[in-house]
């Protein structure tokens, strides 16, 4: 239960972490954009497992950081870490726990929504609902 423990232990940082994930999705064009970015930069198998209906493959914070950096999103991660008051490695560790669940949640039928479209009524705002599930509220 690493993610749940991390979110509960971070208190107000849980909302900030969801905000970072939402900002990331927004910057890259939604779920489809993030999936493409991560697939193009070395995390194809992992991302495909998050979309699929089977078990989500884990990704390390460092692998996620490398993929985002290769995609030109390193500054976004650095700025986000500063905003939420944690170092970049810690933020990437939290995101590596959160993103598989978020992508899985945003692709409930095993398919990515088209760019700009929601997935079964889910949109970026649904990340708040995901946070509530993790927090048990």
Sine and cosine of phi, psi and omega as CSV:
sin_phi,cos_phi,sin_psi,cos_psi,sin_omega,cos_omega
0.00,0.00,0.65,0.76,-0.06,-1.00
-0.83,0.55,-0.72,0.69,-0.05,-1.00
-0.92,0.40,-0.71,0.70,0.01,-1.00
-0.86,0.51,-0.73,0.69,0.03,-1.00
-0.87,0.49,-0.68,0.73,0.01,-1.00
-0.89,0.46,-0.70,0.72,-0.01,-1.00
-0.92,0.38,-0.67,0.74,0.02,-1.00
-0.91,0.41,-0.64,0.77,-0.01,-1.00
-0.95,0.32,-0.36,0.93,-0.06,-1.00
-1.00,-0.07,-0.11,0.99,0.05,-1.00
0.83,0.55,-0.89,-0.46,-0.04,-1.00
-0.90,0.43,-0.28,0.96,0.00,-1.00
-0.94,0.33,-0.30,0.95,0.04,-1.00
-0.88,0.47,-0.72,0.70,0.02,-1.00
-0.90,0.43,-0.64,0.77,0.02,-1.00
-0.90,0.44,-0.65,0.76,0.01,-1.00
-0.90,0.43,-0.65,0.76,0.06,-1.00
-0.90,0.43,-0.59,0.81,0.06,-1.00
-0.90,0.44,-0.65,0.76,0.03,-1.00
-0.89,0.46,-0.72,0.69,0.01,-1.00
-0.88,0.47,-0.67,0.75,0.02,-1.00
-0.90,0.44,-0.69,0.72,0.05,-1.00
-0.87,0.49,-0.67,0.74,0.01,-1.00
-0.88,0.47,-0.73,0.69,0.02,-1.00
-0.87,0.49,-0.66,0.75,0.00,-1.00
-0.90,0.43,-0.67,0.74,-0.03,-1.00
-0.89,0.45,-0.56,0.83,-0.10,-1.00
-0.99,-0.17,0.09,1.00,0.05,-1.00
1.00,-0.05,0.53,0.85,0.05,-1.00
1.00,0.08,-0.25,-0.97,-0.06,-1.00
-0.86,0.51,-0.72,0.69,-0.03,-1.00
-0.87,0.49,-0.66,0.75,0.01,-1.00
-0.91,0.42,-0.69,0.73,0.01,-1.00
-0.91,0.42,-0.67,0.74,0.03,-1.00
-0.86,0.52,-0.73,0.68,0.00,-1.00
-0.89,0.46,-0.71,0.71,-0.01,-1.00
-0.86,0.51,-0.75,0.66,-0.05,-1.00
-0.93,0.37,-0.61,0.79,0.04,-1.00
-0.91,0.42,-0.66,0.75,-0.03,-1.00
-0.94,0.34,-0.31,0.95,-0.08,-1.00
-0.88,-0.48,0.58,0.82,0.24,-0.97
0.98,-0.18,0.03,1.00,-0.04,-1.00
-0.90,-0.44,0.51,0.86,-0.08,-1.00
-0.85,0.53,-0.75,0.66,-0.03,-1.00
-0.90,0.43,-0.68,0.73,-0.01,-1.00
-0.88,0.47,-0.76,0.65,-0.04,-1.00
-0.88,0.47,-0.65,0.76,0.01,-1.00
-0.88,0.48,-0.57,0.82,0.03,-1.00
-0.93,0.35,-0.50,0.86,0.02,-1.00
-0.94,0.33,-0.56,0.83,0.00,-1.00
-0.98,0.21,-0.65,0.76,-0.05,-1.00
-0.90,0.44,0.07,-1.00,-0.07,-1.00
-1.00,-0.06,-0.02,1.00,0.03,-1.00
-1.00,0.04,-0.29,-0.96,-0.02,-1.00
-0.94,0.33,0.63,-0.77,0.03,-1.00
-0.97,0.23,0.80,-0.61,0.11,-0.99
-0.97,0.26,0.65,-0.76,0.02,-1.00
-0.96,0.27,0.34,-0.94,0.12,-0.99
-0.70,-0.71,0.64,-0.77,0.01,-1.00
-0.99,0.16,0.38,-0.92,0.06,-1.00
-0.87,0.49,-0.62,0.78,-0.02,-1.00
-0.93,0.36,-0.64,0.77,0.03,-1.00
-0.91,0.41,-0.65,0.76,0.04,-1.00
-0.90,0.44,-0.70,0.72,0.03,-1.00
-0.87,0.49,-0.68,0.74,0.02,-1.00
-0.89,0.45,-0.68,0.73,0.00,-1.00
-0.90,0.43,-0.70,0.72,0.00,-1.00
-0.92,0.39,-0.61,0.80,0.02,-1.00
-0.91,0.41,-0.71,0.71,0.03,-1.00
-0.87,0.49,-0.49,0.87,-0.01,-1.00
-1.00,0.09,0.02,1.00,0.00,-1.00
0.99,0.14,0.32,0.95,-0.04,-1.00
-0.96,-0.29,0.20,0.98,0.00,-1.00
-0.87,0.50,-0.61,0.79,0.02,-1.00
-0.91,0.42,-0.60,0.80,0.05,-1.00
-0.87,0.49,-0.69,0.72,0.00,-1.00
-0.91,0.42,-0.69,0.73,0.00,-1.00
-0.89,0.46,-0.71,0.70,0.02,-1.00
-0.90,0.44,-0.67,0.74,-0.01,-1.00
-0.90,0.44,-0.66,0.75,0.02,-1.00
-0.87,0.49,-0.67,0.74,0.02,-1.00
-0.89,0.45,-0.68,0.74,-0.01,-1.00
-0.89,0.45,-0.64,0.77,-0.05,-1.00
-1.00,-0.01,-0.03,1.00,0.10,-1.00
0.97,0.25,0.60,0.80,0.07,-1.00
-0.66,-0.75,0.32,-0.95,0.01,-1.00
-0.97,0.25,0.30,-0.95,-0.10,-0.99
-0.87,0.50,-0.66,0.75,-0.01,-1.00
-0.90,0.44,-0.63,0.77,0.03,-1.00
-0.91,0.41,-0.70,0.71,0.02,-1.00
-0.87,0.50,-0.72,0.70,0.01,-1.00
-0.88,0.47,-0.58,0.81,0.07,-1.00
-0.88,0.47,-0.70,0.72,0.05,-1.00
-0.91,0.41,-0.69,0.72,0.01,-1.00
-0.90,0.44,-0.56,0.83,0.01,-1.00
-0.93,0.37,-0.41,0.91,0.12,-0.99
-0.99,0.15,-0.65,0.76,-0.12,-0.99
-0.97,0.23,-0.72,0.70,-0.12,-0.99
-0.86,0.51,-0.67,0.74,0.05,-1.00
-0.85,0.53,-0.68,0.73,0.01,-1.00
-0.93,0.36,-0.64,0.77,-0.01,-1.00
-0.91,0.42,-0.73,0.69,0.01,-1.00
-0.90,0.44,-0.67,0.75,0.05,-1.00
-0.86,0.51,-0.70,0.72,-0.01,-1.00
-0.91,0.41,-0.61,0.79,-0.05,-1.00
-0.99,0.10,-0.05,1.00,0.05,-1.00
-0.77,-0.64,0.88,0.47,-0.14,-0.99
-0.90,0.44,-0.39,0.92,-0.01,-1.00
-0.98,-0.18,0.24,0.97,0.01,-1.00
0.97,0.24,0.33,0.94,0.02,-1.00
-0.68,-0.73,0.59,-0.81,0.07,-1.00
-0.98,0.20,0.63,-0.77,0.08,-1.00
-0.93,0.36,0.44,-0.90,0.06,-1.00
-0.91,0.42,0.43,-0.90,0.00,-1.00
-0.80,0.61,0.77,-0.64,0.03,-1.00
0.99,0.14,-0.13,0.99,0.00,-1.00
-0.98,-0.19,0.41,-0.91,0.08,-1.00
-1.00,0.01,0.20,-0.98,0.01,-1.00
-0.93,-0.38,0.98,-0.21,0.01,-1.00
0.86,0.50,0.59,0.81,0.00,-1.00
1.00,0.02,-0.03,1.00,0.02,-1.00
-1.00,0.03,0.63,-0.78,0.10,-0.99
-0.68,-0.74,-0.15,-0.99,-0.03,-1.00
-0.86,0.52,-0.51,0.86,0.03,-1.00
-0.91,0.41,-0.35,0.94,-0.01,-1.00
-0.94,0.34,-0.20,0.98,0.07,-1.00
-0.88,0.47,-0.52,0.85,0.06,-1.00
-0.89,0.46,-0.63,0.78,0.06,-1.00
-0.90,0.43,-0.59,0.81,0.05,-1.00
-0.90,0.43,-0.67,0.74,0.03,-1.00
-0.87,0.50,-0.67,0.75,0.01,-1.00
-0.88,0.48,-0.63,0.78,0.03,-1.00
-0.89,0.46,-0.68,0.73,0.00,-1.00
-0.92,0.40,-0.56,0.83,-0.04,-1.00
-1.00,0.06,-0.13,0.99,0.03,-1.00
0.94,0.33,0.47,0.88,-0.02,-1.00
-0.96,-0.28,0.00,0.00,0.00,0.00
